[in-house]
Amino acid sequence: MSATRHHPVLDQVSRLVLAALFLAAGALHLAAPGGFVRIMPPAIPWPREVVLFTGACEIAGAAGLLLPRTRRLAGILLAAYCVCVFPANLYHAFGRVHAPPLPDSWWYHGPRLAFQPVLVWWSLLAGGVVRWPPMPVTIEAADLPAGALLGRYAGQGGYADCLVVRVPGHVTQAAFVEAFYTTALFKLERLVLAVLLARPSSDAQARRLAAGQAERFAAWTVEARTADQILLCDFLGASRSWLMSAPAAAAGDASATTLRFGTALVPRRGAPGLGLGFRALVPFHRVYAPALLRAAVRRLAAARTT
């Protein structure tokens, strides 16, 4: 886990380009809000005011990236902003909304939806929250091991996955869970849940969850727990998150630990499979889930060096 090289010139260029993109997008939101109003999901109140507010946020975030004192906060808030506006992008794409001057073709929607996770990461990079190139972390997709708590949701017409990474040294289950839920990337998700769903959380609560002293955390409730696993259910009952740690002795190295992270998307009762909304989120999840596990590994590595 050696230190990574840092490229200040490339960082500066990347930051300036992103700031210019957000500045242009914000100006467009303010100058021509009509098209953006039409792609707002119907559940959002005061759509025109929200569009104007988001334009102001983009401009403020662009300015914040250019100031060293506000750069980190701006990067985090812009990343959270990119997550918050994603439902409007989905509504535009799948709701067949005609919103000129925005294009209607999937030649636009496909790249636009795929680029949203890049914008989240780019905002964090520009804010100095993450670094590039980062510490190399090899994450692989794998079958669920025997006895996995997530296994009860595999093969039920939904979606289930398992990601695995091997790290040097001994990592306890409590340390893994705490690191996972306190990374900068996951704090963005926590911020979104606090703002949009009024379900705030703190690092102290994450530590209590990891230590087995709490059964609720943000939007999740512990469904099952063992010495080396934890399975959480979201407040809607629509998804499950699973973390597991185990010695990697089977790989021939007793001084290493295997960490696993899995997710299950559960169909509604009586439904043969996932709805369109969940299916649309799977490509995003396949990018986001490895990023979450990678961030946790790097947080564990950073804790070892402090």
N, C-alpha and C positions, 0 to 999 in steps of 0.2 A: 504494500500500500504506500508506494512512494509518492512524493509530492509531484504535482503536475505543473507543467510549464504554463506561464502566464504571458499573454500577448497584449500589452496595453494599447498598442496602435490599433490592432484589430478590434479590441473592445470599444475603443472610442469611435471607430467608424461604424460599428454595429449599432452603438447607442445613438449616434446621430441619424442613421438611416431610420431606426425605429421611431425616434422622436419626430422625424419628418412625416412618417406614415401616420402617426397618431394626430399630428397637427393638421395634416390634410384631411383626415377623416373627421376630426372635430369641426373643422371649418365647413365641411360639406354638410354635416348634421345641422349646423346652425343656419347655413345659407339656403339649403334646400331640404327641409325636414319632411316634406310630403311623402316621398318614397319610403323613408324609414318609418313613418307613422303607420303606413299600410302593412308593414311586415311585423308590427308588434302583435304578440298573441292577444286574443280578445280579453283574457283574464287580467291584463295589465291596465290599471286605471290611468287616466290622464295621459294618453299615449304621446300627444304632442309635447307636453311639458317634460315627459320622461326623455324623449328624443333630444330636446334642447339641453336637458341636464347632462345626458351622456356626451353630447358634443363638448360641453364645457369641461366635463371630466377628462376627455381625451386631450384637450388642449392643456389643461392643468397638469396632467400626467406627463405630457411631452416636455413641458417646461421643467417639471420636477426632475426628469431624467438628466437634464443638463446642469443641475446644481448639485455639487457633491454632498451638501448637507441633507438634501431631500431625495437623493437618488435611490437609496435602498427602499424607502417607503413608497416612492413613486412606482418602482418596479413591482413591488408586492401588490399595490392597489391596482395597477394596470393589468396584472395577471388575473386578479380577482374579477376585474371588470370584463375581461375576455371570457371568463367562465360564465358570468351573469348574463351576458348578451347572447350566449350560444342558443338559448331557446328561441330567440327571434330568428336566428339563422336557420334553425330547424323548421320553424313555422313557415318561413319564406320558401324553403325548399320543398317541403312535403305538403304544405297547404295550398299549393298552386296559386300563390298570391302574385298578382300582376302589380308591380311597384316600380314603374320607371322613375328615374333613369337606371335603376338596378336591372341587370339582365334576368331573364326567366329560364334560360337554358341550363341543362345540367353540365354543360361545359363550364359554366360559372359556379353552379351550386356544389358540384363535386370537389373541385379544388378549394372552394371557399370553406366548406365544412372540414376538409382534411387539414387546412392551414390553421384552424383555430388552436389545436394543441401546440403548434409551432409558435403562435403568437404568445401563448401562456409562457412557454419556456423562454422565448426571446425576451419577454418583459422581465423575467427573473434574471436572465443573463445580463441585460442592460442595467438592472438595478444592483448588480454585484451580489445577488442572493445565491446564484450558482456560478460556477466557473467552467470555462471551456479552454482546452480539453479537460474533462473531469477525470477523476481517478477511475481507471478501467474496472468495470464490474461486469462479470459474465453471468447473465441471467438466462435460464433455459425453461422452456415449457416442458412439463412432465405430467405423468399420470398421478392421480391422487394415491398416496401410499395406503396400505391396508390400515384400517382403524382410523382413517381421517374423519374428523367430525363433519367435514363438508361433504363427505361421500354420500350422505343421505339425500342430497339434492342433485346428484349426478344422474343423467339419463331420465329426467322427468319432463322432457319436452321444453326445458328451459336452456340455460347456458351455464356452464361451469368450467373453470380453468384452474390450473395450478402452476405457479412459477416457483422456480427453485434456484438458490444461489448458495455457494459454498464459501465460507469465510474462515480465515485463520483464527485459531484460539477458541476458547470456550465462551459462548454467548448464552446467557440464561434466557428463558422465555420472557421473564419480566423485563429484561434489558431490551430484548427485541421489540416487544409490544410498545414500550415507552418510546423507543427511538422511532418506530414506525409512525406513531401518532403525534410526534413533536417535530418532524422535519419542517423546513420552510415550505415545501410543496404541499404537505398535508395541512399546514396552517392556513393555506389559501382556501382549501375546501372547508375547513372549520369556520373561516371568516364568512364564506358564502352562506353556510348553514345558519350562522348567527344573524346575518343581516336579512336573509330572505325567509327563514323559517323560525326565527326567534329561538334558536337552539344553540346558545353559546357554550363554549368549552374552554378549558385552560390546560396548560402543561401539568399543573398540579393534579387535575382530574385524570389526565392521561396516566400519571404515575400511580394514582390509586387504582385505576383500572388494571394496570400492569401487575400491581402487587396483589390483586385479588381482593382489594378493599372496596371496590365499587362495581356495580352491575350495570350502570348506565353511563354513557359517554356521548355527548352531543346528540346525534340523531339515532344512536344505536343502543341496543340492549343486549347483554350477554345471554345467549341462548344455551350455550354449553361451554364447559371449561374442564381441562385436565391439567396435569402438571406441565405438559409441553405443548398444549394447544388452547386456542380460544376461538369461539365461533360467535359472531355478533349478527344480530338481525336489525335491519333498519326499521324506523317507526311505522312505515307502511307495510312491512312484511314482504316487500317486493325483492329484496336482495339480501345476501349473506356475505359476510367477510370473515376470512379464516386466516389465522397465523399459527405457524408451528415451528418449533426449533428442536433439533436433535443432533447428538454427536455424529460426526461424519466418519465414524470408525469403519463403516461398511466400505468406504472408499479407500481404506488403507491408511488413514491418517486420524488417529484418535485426538489430535490436537486441533482439529478443525470442527466447525459446526455447520450443519445444513439448515438453512432458513427457507421456509415455504410460505407463500402468500397465495391465497385462492379467493375467488369470487363466484357466487352463484346468483343468477337472475331467475326468479321463480315466476312461472306463469300464474295468472289469476286463477282462482279456484274454478274448475270446470272448463278452463280454456285449454285447447290442444297444444298451444305453444305461446311464445312471446308475442306481444303486440308490436305494432309498427314502431312505436316510440322507443321501446327497449331495443329492438333490432337495429334501429338507427344509431343507438348509443354504443353498440358493441365495437365498431371500428375505433371510436374514441377511447373506449376502455382498454383496447389492446395496445394502445400507445401509453395511456395514463398509468395502467397497473404496473408495468415494468419500471416506469419512472418512479412510482411510489416505493417499490422495493429497493431500487437502486439508491434512492435518497436515504432510506433507512440504513442501508449498508454503509454509506458514506458518513452518516451521523455516528454510527457505532465506531467507525474507524477514527473519526475526529475525537470522540470521547476517550479513546485509548491513548491518544497523543497529548491530552491535556492533563 
